[in-house]
Amino acid sequence: MSLDNEPLYTGGCQCGAVRFRVEGAVGEGSICHCRMCQKALGGFYAPLVSVSHAKLQWTRGEPSRFQSSNHVKRGFCARCGTPLTFEAPDGPALAIGAFDHPEEVVPVVQWGIEGKLPYVDTLHTLPGHDTMEDTPAESYLADLVSYQHPDHDTEKWPPEERQ
């Protein structure tokens, strides 16, 4: 929470070159299944949340943008490619997965369901496994070191020993 008890959110891209801060209430989290969103996020759908009624500040860097339609720009990190924004005439939305605590932004509605992939509603029925149960990958998973930016703000990134 910020000092005046307004909600406060932070987040950014995978490499840490672009970071954001959102002060105030975000809109309703949503999932968009349209083909444009699928391609923009490289996923089955796009989890997004409007920040048009909150204060969005880019605290490190700023997204590069791609004009994906006559009305919408998509923001992303030019360095690592992380999708970050959906910028429409009614205001910006942020990718929920880019938040430091995405569990705090719960989707409550789905859009673009005409583009929904036929298997999305049954994904929860697939068997689930912990990462280390992937035995063909265990030789490199055992000593894997993440170079992703941590899920909190940092004064400087990357650390000096990796620059």
Secondary structure, DSSP 8 states (H G I E B T S, - for coil): --TTS--EEEEE-SSSSSEEEEES----EEEE-SHHHHHHHTSSSEEEEE-TTSEEEEEES--EEEE-SSS-EEEE-TTT--EEEEEETTEEEEEGGGBSSGGGS-EEEEE-GGG--TTGGGGGGS----GGG-GGGHHHHTT----S--SS--SSSS-GGG-
